Structure formats: structure tokens, C-alpha cells
Amino acid sequence: MILGTYLILFSLNLIYNVLYWSELMYKPENIHFYGVLIILWVLYPPLMYLYARSVLTTKVISLKDSIHLAPLFIVIWVYFPFYILGTTEKLEALKNGTVGAYLRYPQYIVWGVILVMVFYTLLTYFTHRNRKVGLNKKRWFLWVLGSFACYVNAMIIYFIFSRLGLISTEHDYFIMYTIILFIGLMVYFGIMQPEIFEGRSMNSILPFKKYQKTGLSEAHSQELKLQLISYFDTSKPYLKSDLRLSDLAEQLNLSRHHTSQIINEHFDVTFFDFINNYRIEEAKNLLLEAAHLSITDVIYSSGFNNRVSFYKTFKKHTGMTPSVFKSKNINPS
């Protein structure tokens, strides 16, 4: 619903641009559309933030999220003297170029909007960049946020070049085409999103389809998945700190490409995340069942080759350090 609202608003953005550049905005029946675009601009960023949060976490929208409407209320307050003008007054202000006389602090409006867009783009990225989610969901998040970031960059470039007098109407059209291209990509993935979240690999739905011609049937793929699980449970190849994808492929008598495909499509992780999942489980068992081992012994016995990567991965998976994990599980009281 949030994504749909975002795309509807963007459609209104395109309608607004058509009215403006065709000068149909100067018609009495359309003049009241003028000034609506600023509202759309300040709604995009919080919608993108809330959408990302909704798909990456279980947090639902609540009343306190109304704080994100603050930019909307501010621009309405800025434009309110113009909004309440009659049709004739609005037409005269637009034709005479005196719209700014009816606005509060007009010199700061554009830069305030840009600041809101940049702030929410960075907030969304830094809030969720390290969130533990599946590989395909993370890719989806980056595609959506990336498309929005391109929109923001296009806006910034347009306003800067416009203020410097370096662009003409034709350049404005080019920027709009660029925006439509990136939003179009987001729409494509939006249509495919349910399949991504049901477990289908994003690689299999990309326009260039990374695994489309591998010749690996669904039945064979499932068989290889079970073979991979069995091999990891019995032989524990992840205990070798220098294990590489090519090594695993050779041990399974598979191509490197097919091995990568099996891991990505069935486990929704990269190769390194896949083996680290096993290593962390091994480390947890050692911490609880081999109390005589030091942390250093656990690190190398579980397949890690350095302390930094072990601590980083362990905390990512458990939300705590190895010492805290051991203390809480051995002495739960």
C-alpha cells in the first residue's frame, strides 16, 4: 500500500509537469493545481523510509509515525497564503511571476525540500544497511532505495543548474526522462516483489536473468540442495578457514556457477554468509559444550581465521558477544 501510494503520487507529479510545460496550468480550471508539486516532493521521502522499514522489519505504522508528516505541514504553512487565493488572483500571480510574494520564506523552500530528501535517503540507508535479512530482500531494498536516490540526485542537479542558468526546457525534459527510467525499474521490481519475498531468487527475475541458461532443472536443483546440506552436516567443510567457492564446487563435483546458484536460490544468502552460518552454529556449540576452550580456541576451531571477523559475524547472528552468549546460556539466572 505504501509503495502503491508512492507511485500514485509520482504519477500526479508527471501530470503536474504536463500541465505546467504545456501551459494548461494557466487555464482557470487548472490553476488550483499550482503549488501541489511541493506537497508531493515532501511526501516521497517519508514514504520511502516507511516502506523500507515495513519490508525489512516487523514494525507497523503507528500514530507516532505522524512525525514524518512535519515537512508536509511546514510546506502547507509556507504556501497557505497562496492556496487561499481566488482563481483570478492565482492566474495573475502566475502570469506576472509574483507567486513568491504570497509565500513565506520563498528563498528557502527549494533547499528545504532538497534537505528533506537527502536526509531521508541517508536515514533509510544507514538505518537498514546492516539489518540481517535475506540476500534477495536486501537486494530489493537497495534497488528501491537506489532508484529513489537517483530521483533525488536528478532533483538536486536540476535545481542547481537551473539557478545557475545552465539548463533550458529541453534539459528539464531529459531529467524527467531519467527519473521515469529509474522509477520504471522500481515499478518492475515492485510487480515482482511478492515472488522475491516468497523465496524466489531475485537473480531469476532480473531482466538479464543471471541463471536463466544454466540448464539446471528445478528437480535437479532440489536434489543438489539436499546433497549440499548432507555434505555440510557430515563432512563439515566450513571448518577449513580457507574454504572457497571453487573448492566447494570441486568437492561436490559441480561447476562454480551451479554451486553459487544453489546457495543463492535455496538459502537466500551469499557463499560467505552460508558458510559463516555454519561456523557460528559450530562456535555456539563449542562455547556451551566445551567450557575448557578459550575464545581463541573457539575462533579457530569453528573455521574463522581471525578474531575481528569472528566477533563481527557472531554479533551479527546473535546480537551479543561470545562471552555474553556463553554467560547467558550456561548461567541463565
C-alpha positions as CSV (number, residue, x, y, z in Angstrom):
1,M,0.0,0.0,0.0
2,I,2.9,2.4,0.8
3,L,4.6,1.6,-2.4
4,G,1.4,2.0,-4.4
5,T,0.8,5.4,-2.7
6,Y,4.3,6.4,-3.7
7,L,3.8,5.5,-7.3
8,I,0.4,7.2,-7.5
9,L,2.0,10.4,-6.2
10,F,4.7,10.2,-8.8
11,S,2.0,9.8,-11.5
12,L,0.5,13.0,-10.2
13,N,3.9,14.6,-10.4
14,L,4.0,13.7,-14.1
15,I,0.5,15.1,-14.7
16,Y,1.6,18.3,-12.9
17,N,4.6,18.6,-15.2
18,V,2.5,18.2,-18.3
19,L,0.1,20.9,-17.2
20,Y,3.0,23.2,-16.4
21,W,5.1,22.8,-19.5
22,S,2.1,22.8,-21.8
23,E,0.8,26.0,-20.1
24,L,-2.5,24.3,-19.4
25,M,-1.8,25.4,-15.8
26,Y,-2.7,28.9,-16.8
27,K,-6.3,27.8,-17.5
28,P,-8.9,28.7,-14.8
29,E,-9.9,25.1,-14.4
30,N,-6.3,24.0,-13.7
31,I,-4.8,26.9,-11.8
32,H,-5.5,25.4,-8.4
33,F,-3.1,22.6,-9.2
34,Y,-0.3,25.1,-8.9
35,G,1.6,24.6,-5.7
36,V,0.7,21.0,-5.3
37,L,4.0,19.7,-6.5
38,I,5.8,20.9,-3.4
39,I,3.5,18.6,-1.4
40,L,4.4,15.6,-3.5
41,W,8.1,16.3,-3.1
42,V,8.0,16.3,0.7
43,L,5.8,13.2,0.8
44,Y,8.1,11.0,-1.2
45,P,11.0,10.8,1.3
46,P,9.0,9.7,4.4
47,L,7.0,7.2,2.3
48,M,10.3,5.7,1.1
49,Y,11.6,5.5,4.7
50,L,8.3,3.9,6.0
51,Y,8.2,1.4,3.1
52,A,11.8,0.3,3.7
53,R,11.1,-0.1,7.4
54,S,7.9,-2.1,6.7
55,V,9.6,-4.7,4.4
56,L,12.8,-5.1,6.4
57,T,11.3,-5.2,9.9
58,T,8.0,-6.3,11.6
59,K,7.3,-2.8,12.8
60,V,4.0,-1.4,11.7
61,I,3.0,2.2,11.1
62,S,1.7,3.8,14.3
63,L,0.4,7.1,15.4
64,K,3.9,8.3,16.4
65,D,5.0,8.0,12.8
66,S,2.9,11.1,12.1
67,I,6.1,13.0,13.0
68,H,7.2,12.2,9.4
69,L,4.4,14.5,8.2
70,A,6.2,17.5,9.7
71,P,7.7,18.5,6.3
72,L,4.2,18.4,4.8
73,F,2.7,20.7,7.4
74,I,5.6,23.1,7.0
75,V,5.2,23.5,3.2
76,I,1.4,23.8,3.6
77,W,2.1,26.6,6.1
78,V,4.6,28.2,3.6
79,Y,2.2,28.0,0.7
80,F,-1.1,28.7,2.6
81,P,-1.4,32.4,1.7
82,F,-1.2,31.4,-2.0
83,Y,-3.5,28.4,-1.6
84,I,-6.4,30.5,-0.3
85,L,-6.2,33.0,-3.2
86,G,-9.1,33.0,-5.7
87,T,-8.8,31.8,-9.3
88,T,-8.3,35.3,-10.8
89,E,-5.6,36.2,-8.2
90,K,-3.7,33.0,-8.8
91,L,-3.8,33.4,-12.5
92,E,-2.4,37.0,-12.2
93,A,0.3,35.9,-9.8
94,L,1.4,33.1,-12.0
95,K,1.4,35.2,-15.2
96,N,3.2,38.1,-13.6
97,G,5.7,35.9,-11.8
98,T,4.7,37.2,-8.4
99,V,3.8,33.9,-6.7
100,G,6.8,34.3,-4.3
101,A,5.2,37.4,-2.8
102,Y,2.4,35.2,-1.4
103,L,4.8,32.6,0.1
104,R,6.5,32.6,3.5
105,Y,10.3,32.4,3.2
106,P,10.3,31.6,-0.5
107,Q,14.1,31.8,-0.8
108,Y,14.5,28.7,1.4
109,I,11.7,26.4,0.0
110,V,13.6,24.5,-2.6
111,W,16.7,24.0,-0.5
112,G,14.5,22.9,2.4
113,V,12.8,20.3,0.1
114,I,16.2,19.0,-1.1
115,L,17.4,18.8,2.5
116,V,14.4,16.7,3.5
117,M,15.0,14.3,0.5
118,V,18.7,13.9,1.3
119,F,18.0,13.4,5.0
120,Y,15.5,10.6,4.5
121,T,17.6,8.9,1.8
122,L,20.6,8.8,4.2
123,L,18.4,7.9,7.2
124,T,16.8,5.0,5.3
125,Y,20.2,3.7,4.1
126,F,22.1,3.9,7.4
127,T,19.2,2.6,9.5
128,H,18.8,-0.6,7.5
129,R,22.2,-1.2,5.7
130,N,23.4,-3.7,8.3
131,R,20.0,-5.3,9.1
132,K,20.0,-9.0,9.0
133,V,17.7,-10.0,6.2
134,G,17.9,-12.4,3.3
135,L,20.1,-11.7,0.3
136,N,17.2,-11.1,-2.1
137,K,15.3,-8.9,0.3
138,K,18.5,-6.8,0.8
139,R,18.9,-6.6,-3.0
140,W,15.3,-5.4,-3.3
141,F,15.8,-2.8,-0.6
142,L,18.9,-1.5,-2.4
143,W,17.1,-1.4,-5.8
144,V,14.2,0.6,-4.4
145,L,16.3,3.0,-2.4
146,G,18.8,3.3,-5.2
147,S,16.0,4.3,-7.6
148,F,14.8,6.9,-5.2
149,A,18.4,8.2,-4.6
150,C,18.7,8.7,-8.4
151,Y,15.5,10.7,-8.3
152,V,16.9,12.9,-5.5
153,N,20.1,13.4,-7.4
154,A,18.2,14.4,-10.5
155,M,16.3,16.9,-8.5
156,I,19.4,18.4,-7.0
157,I,21.1,18.7,-10.4
158,Y,18.1,20.3,-11.9
159,F,17.7,23.0,-9.2
160,I,21.4,23.8,-9.1
161,F,21.8,24.0,-12.8
162,S,18.5,26.0,-13.0
163,R,19.7,28.5,-10.5
164,L,23.0,28.9,-12.4
165,G,21.1,29.3,-15.7
166,L,22.8,26.3,-17.3
167,I,19.8,24.4,-18.4
168,S,16.8,25.0,-20.7
169,T,13.4,23.5,-21.0
170,E,14.8,20.6,-23.2
171,H,17.2,19.8,-20.4
172,D,14.4,19.6,-17.9
173,Y,12.7,17.1,-20.2
174,F,15.8,15.0,-20.2
175,I,15.9,15.0,-16.4
176,M,12.3,13.8,-16.3
177,Y,13.1,11.0,-18.7
178,T,15.9,9.9,-16.4
179,I,13.6,10.0,-13.4
180,I,11.0,8.0,-15.3
181,L,13.6,5.4,-16.2
182,F,14.6,4.8,-12.6
183,I,11.1,4.8,-11.3
184,G,10.2,2.4,-14.1
185,L,12.8,0.0,-12.8
186,M,11.3,0.3,-9.3
187,V,7.9,-0.5,-10.7
188,Y,9.2,-3.6,-12.4
189,F,10.7,-4.9,-9.2
190,G,7.5,-3.8,-7.3
191,I,5.5,-6.1,-9.6
192,M,7.9,-9.0,-8.9
193,Q,8.3,-8.3,-5.2
194,P,5.8,-10.9,-3.9
195,E,7.8,-13.7,-5.6
196,I,11.0,-12.3,-4.1
197,F,9.6,-12.5,-0.6
198,E,8.2,-16.0,-1.2
199,G,11.7,-17.2,-1.7
200,R,12.3,-16.9,-5.4
201,S,15.8,-15.6,-6.2
202,M,16.0,-12.0,-7.4
203,N,18.5,-13.2,-9.9
204,S,15.9,-15.3,-11.6
205,I,13.6,-12.3,-12.3
206,L,16.1,-9.8,-13.4
207,P,15.7,-8.7,-17.0
208,F,19.1,-10.3,-17.8
209,K,18.4,-13.4,-15.7
210,K,21.7,-14.5,-14.4
211,Y,20.8,-18.2,-14.0
212,Q,18.4,-18.5,-16.9
213,K,20.6,-20.6,-19.1
214,T,22.4,-22.8,-16.6
215,G,20.4,-25.9,-17.7
216,L,19.6,-26.7,-14.1
217,S,16.1,-28.1,-13.7
218,E,14.0,-27.5,-10.6
219,A,14.1,-31.2,-9.6
220,H,17.9,-31.4,-10.0
221,S,18.3,-28.1,-8.2
222,Q,16.4,-29.5,-5.2
223,E,18.5,-32.7,-5.3
224,L,21.7,-30.7,-5.2
225,K,20.4,-28.7,-2.3
226,L,19.9,-31.8,-0.3
227,Q,23.3,-33.0,-1.3
228,L,24.9,-29.8,-0.2
229,I,23.1,-29.9,3.2
230,S,24.2,-33.6,3.7
231,Y,27.8,-32.8,2.8
232,F,27.9,-29.9,5.3
233,D,26.4,-31.9,8.1
234,T,28.7,-34.9,7.7
235,S,32.0,-33.5,6.4
236,K,31.9,-30.0,7.9
237,P,34.0,-28.4,5.2
238,Y,33.3,-24.9,6.7
239,L,35.8,-25.7,9.5
240,K,38.5,-25.0,6.9
241,S,39.2,-21.3,7.2
242,D,40.4,-21.1,3.6
243,L,37.4,-22.7,2.1
244,R,36.5,-21.1,-1.2
245,L,33.5,-21.4,-3.6
246,S,35.7,-23.2,-6.2
247,D,36.8,-25.7,-3.5
248,L,33.3,-26.5,-2.5
249,A,32.2,-26.9,-6.1
250,E,35.0,-29.3,-6.8
251,Q,34.1,-31.4,-3.7
252,L,30.5,-31.6,-4.8
253,N,31.5,-32.3,-8.4
254,L,29.6,-29.2,-9.6
255,S,30.5,-26.1,-11.5
256,R,31.3,-23.0,-9.6
257,H,28.3,-21.3,-11.2
258,H,25.9,-24.1,-10.2
259,T,27.1,-24.1,-6.7
260,S,26.6,-20.4,-6.3
261,Q,23.1,-20.7,-7.8
262,I,22.1,-23.5,-5.3
263,I,23.2,-21.4,-2.4
264,N,21.6,-18.2,-3.6
265,E,18.3,-19.6,-4.7
266,H,17.6,-22.1,-1.9
267,F,19.2,-20.4,1.1
268,D,18.9,-16.7,0.1
269,V,22.4,-15.9,1.1
270,T,25.9,-15.4,-0.4
271,F,28.5,-18.2,-0.3
272,F,30.4,-16.5,2.6
273,D,27.2,-15.9,4.6
274,F,26.2,-19.6,4.0
275,I,29.5,-21.0,5.4
276,N,29.5,-18.4,8.2
277,N,26.1,-19.5,9.3
278,Y,27.5,-23.0,9.9
279,R,30.6,-21.6,11.6
280,I,28.6,-19.6,14.0
281,E,26.5,-22.6,14.9
282,E,29.7,-24.6,15.5
283,A,31.1,-21.8,17.6
284,K,27.9,-21.6,19.7
285,N,28.1,-25.4,20.4
286,L,31.7,-25.2,21.4
287,L,31.1,-22.3,23.7
288,L,28.4,-24.3,25.5
289,E,29.7,-27.8,25.3
290,A,33.5,-27.3,25.6
291,A,33.8,-24.9,28.5
292,H,37.6,-25.6,28.7
293,L,38.2,-23.9,25.4
294,S,39.2,-20.3,25.3
295,I,37.6,-17.8,22.9
296,T,40.7,-18.0,20.7
297,D,40.4,-21.8,20.5
298,V,36.7,-21.5,19.6
299,I,37.5,-19.0,16.8
300,Y,39.9,-21.2,15.0
301,S,38.1,-24.5,15.8
302,S,34.9,-23.2,14.2
303,G,36.6,-22.2,10.9
304,F,37.3,-18.5,11.4
305,N,40.9,-17.3,10.7
306,N,40.9,-14.0,12.7
307,R,39.3,-12.5,15.8
308,V,37.8,-9.4,14.1
309,S,35.7,-11.3,11.6
310,F,34.6,-13.8,14.2
311,Y,33.3,-11.2,16.6
312,K,31.6,-9.2,13.9
313,T,29.9,-12.2,12.5
314,F,28.9,-13.6,15.9
315,K,27.3,-10.4,17.0
316,K,25.5,-10.1,13.7
317,H,24.0,-13.5,14.2
318,T,23.3,-13.5,17.9
319,G,23.1,-9.8,18.8
320,M,25.7,-10.3,21.6
321,T,29.4,-11.1,22.1
322,P,30.6,-14.7,22.6
323,S,31.3,-14.0,26.3
324,V,27.8,-12.7,26.9
325,F,26.3,-15.5,24.9
326,K,28.2,-18.1,27.0
327,S,27.3,-16.4,30.3
328,K,23.6,-16.2,29.5
329,N,23.2,-19.8,28.3
330,I,25.4,-21.6,30.8
331,N,24.2,-19.5,33.7
332,P,20.8,-18.3,32.6
333,S,20.0,-17.0,36.0
